Amino acid sequence: TMPALNRRDFLRTGALAAGLGSIARLRPLPVQAALPAAGLQVLDADQADLLAAIAERMVFSGDPAMPAVRATGAIAVVDRSLQYVDDGLRQQVGWLLWLFD
C-alpha cells in the first residue's frame, strides 16, 4: 500500500516536475557526446523511458530546431539529481512514474 502524500511532499514533487520542464529544454553540449555514459543510478530503464516520454510531451513546441529530450541528456541529469534527495522523495517520484505508466 502507498502512504498518502502530505501537502509538503506534494508541493515538493510538483516543484520537481516543474524543474523537469526547464531541464528538458537544455541543449546538449559537445563535450557530453565525448563522455562515456555512466548509466542510470536511481531510475531504472523503464522509468527513464517513461520520464523522457512525459518530458517530451510537456516541452514539445513543434520547433524543429529544438532537440528531443532524449538528445539533451536531461533524463541523466534528473537521475543524478535524484541521488541527492531523501529516500521519501525518491520513492514518490517512483510512485508518480508508476501512476503515469
C-alpha positions in Angstrom: 0.0 0.0 0.0 1.1 3.5 -0.7 1.1 6.0 2.1 -0.8 9.2 1.5 1.1 12.2 0.3 1.0 15.2 2.6 0.8 18.7 1.3 4.6 19.5 1.7 5.6 16.3 -0.2 3.0 17.0 -2.9 4.4 20.6 -3.4 8.0 19.3 -3.4 7.1 16.7 -6.0 5.3 19.4 -8.1 8.4 21.6 -7.9 10.5 18.7 -9.1 8.1 18.1 -12.0 8.2 21.8 -12.9 12.0 21.6 -12.9 11.9 18.8 -15.3 10.3 21.0 -17.9 13.2 23.5 -17.5 15.9 20.9 -17.6 14.4 19.3 -20.7 14.9 22.5 -22.7 18.7 22.3 -22.2 20.7 21.9 -25.3 23.3 19.1 -25.5 26.9 20.2 -25.1 29.5 18.9 -27.5 31.6 17.7 -24.5 28.7 15.4 -23.4 29.0 13.4 -26.6 32.6 12.6 -25.8 31.9 11.5 -22.2 31.1 7.8 -21.5 27.6 7.1 -20.3 27.7 6.5 -16.6 24.4 4.7 -16.7 21.4 5.3 -14.5 22.0 5.5 -10.8 18.4 5.9 -9.4 15.9 5.3 -12.2 15.6 2.0 -14.0 15.5 1.9 -17.8 11.7 1.7 -17.9 11.3 4.7 -15.5 13.8 6.7 -17.6 11.9 6.0 -20.8 8.6 7.0 -19.2 10.1 10.1 -17.8 11.6 11.0 -21.2 8.2 10.5 -22.8 6.5 12.7 -20.2 9.1 15.4 -20.5 8.9 15.3 -24.3 5.1 15.8 -24.2 5.5 18.6 -21.7 8.0 20.7 -23.6 7.1 19.9 -27.2 7.0 23.1 -29.1 6.8 21.9 -32.7 10.1 23.8 -33.4 12.4 21.5 -35.4 15.4 23.4 -34.0 14.6 22.2 -30.5 16.4 18.9 -29.7 14.4 16.0 -28.4 14.6 15.5 -24.6 16.4 12.2 -25.1 19.1 14.0 -27.1 19.8 16.5 -24.3 20.8 14.2 -21.5 18.1 15.8 -19.3 17.0 12.4 -18.0 20.6 11.6 -16.9 20.7 15.0 -15.1 17.4 14.2 -13.3 18.7 10.7 -12.4 21.9 12.2 -11.0 19.9 14.8 -9.1 17.7 12.2 -7.5 20.8 10.7 -5.8 20.9 13.8 -3.6 17.3 13.9 -2.4 15.9 12.0 0.5 14.6 8.5 0.1 11.0 9.6 0.6 11.1 11.9 -2.3 12.9 9.4 -4.5 10.1 6.9 -3.6 7.4 9.4 -4.5 9.0 10.0 -7.9 8.8 6.2 -8.5 5.2 6.2 -7.5 4.4 9.1 -9.8 6.0 7.4 -12.7 4.1 4.2 -11.8 0.9 6.2 -11.9 1.7 7.6 -15.4 2.5 4.1 -16.6 
